[in-house]
Amino acid sequence: MRRTVFNEDHEAFRETIRDFIESEVVPVYDDWFQAGQAPRDFYYKLGELGVFGINVPEEFGGAGLDTHKFEAVLYEETSRAGVNFGGSGVHVLLALPYIKMLAADEQKKRYLPKFVTGEEMWALAMTEPGTGSDVAGMKTTAKLSEDGTHYVLNGSKTFITGGVHADRVIVCARTSAPREDDRRFGISLFAVDTKSEGYSVGRKLDKLGLRTSDTAELAFVDVKVPVEDLLGEENKGFSYLGANLPSERWGIAFGAYAQAKAAVRFAQQYVTDRTVFGKPVAHFQNTKFELASCQAEVDAAEAVADRALEALDAGELTAAEAASAKLFCTEVAHRVIDKCLQLHGGYGYMNEYPIARLYADNRVNRIYGGTSEVMKSIIAKSMGL
């Protein structure tokens, strides 16, 4: 089935990324896996390659495009190779939209040139030890100083992807108490410099999957945040977060589809080479039927992911559509990757095989960015239920 979502520019970018992965990532990826993170200097290489600047205006050193299609190519190519680019996905998919949407011209001049080069890596800190999907329940506070020059930030965050290497973190904090009729009121966003006194990175969390992507706990003790680093207006943070959720959920959906597609590729290669009872595993009818059903599911997920991508680029992707795409693609990936691991037999359980790492990496897709249960609630509400 011929896809229409990508053009010649995207395919040229795909070739560049594929070559980059083969030369710069695959030879050292096992070292990253054992270390539990990509090295900091890797992000400078991505900056040099132009990956961080695609959607950044030209005046700040970027390419000035407004599309998620190059990100989609990255998802497909990293999954195809059985690797990931550490915390760089958060830098581009999560942090950049907030900078573009909320930063004043003076802030963009300070933030974006270093964003493009990888000199300043960004992360997003919403989740707290006691609040996940319930963002309005956050306890971290940011109180304006008496002289009005800075905010004093206190609290903690957890599950912060890219948190170990981050140079700036968009921190969500309460600047006002919630209203009786609106508990979402009072949240603000800040671009916090991680070198600030009182800012600390706690544990680098030991995750089941995504081992090369650093995830951390953060703590803030009387951290002074200049008023110049407030993003947008005070107390309107919840609406800002909601505005970017569709793009975040599209990213998870597309990434999950790409993982499922890669899993079929890994399984097909394995069963073709592996011999059992004197015949390649691929010759058995069960193998053919299992892979055929997986391919059919991947085809459907690709169509859903591509449709959501086109809607996102057109500025038309609704919250319910994004939730539907995330729910469908992540559930497909769960089923497909499990079947593909089964076809590997015992070797599928070994981390030296990409299917094992893919199995672990994929599991979080049905949790972060809003659980599958939250996605169902959003879809049901859009149906008037």
Disulfide bonds with the S-S distance in Angstrom:
none
